[in-house]
Amino acid sequence: MGIREIRDVLMWCTIINFGVLLFWFAMFALAGNWIYRYHSRWFPMSRDA
């Protein structure tokens, strides 16, 4: 594997990771209450946590 292939793989990893980051930001920004209700079924936590 040469430098060019490694660079391409790392570029795609960066793009995918940025997409995952944007997805999670959107989930917390748009569906924060749903996420809290979903997780509070598994773990006892207050809304302030």
C-alpha positions in Angstrom: 0.0 0.0 0.0 1.5 3.3 -1.1 1.2 6.8 0.3 -1.6 7.6 -2.3 -3.8 4.7 -1.1 -3.2 5.5 2.6 -4.1 9.1 1.9 -7.3 8.1 0.1 -8.3 5.8 3.0 -7.7 8.5 5.6 -9.6 11.0 3.5 -12.6 8.7 3.4 -12.3 8.0 7.1 -12.4 11.7 7.7 -15.4 12.2 5.6 -17.3 9.3 7.2 -16.4 10.5 10.7 -17.5 14.1 9.9 -20.8 12.7 8.7 -21.3 10.7 11.9 -20.5 13.8 13.9 -23.1 15.9 12.0 -25.7 13.1 12.4 -25.2 13.0 16.2 -25.2 16.8 16.4 -28.5 16.8 14.5 -30.0 14.1 16.7 -29.1 16.0 19.9 -30.3 19.3 18.5 -33.5 18.1 16.9 -34.5 15.1 19.0 -33.0 15.7 22.4 -36.2 14.8 24.3 -36.6 11.6 22.5 -33.0 10.6 23.2 -33.4 11.4 26.9 -36.6 9.3 27.1 -34.9 6.5 25.2 -31.8 6.4 27.4 -33.7 7.0 30.7 -35.4 3.7 30.2 -32.1 1.9 30.6 -30.3 4.2 33.0 -31.8 6.1 35.9 -30.8 9.7 35.4 -32.2 13.2 36.0 -32.9 15.7 33.2 -29.9 17.8 34.4 -27.4 15.1 33.7 
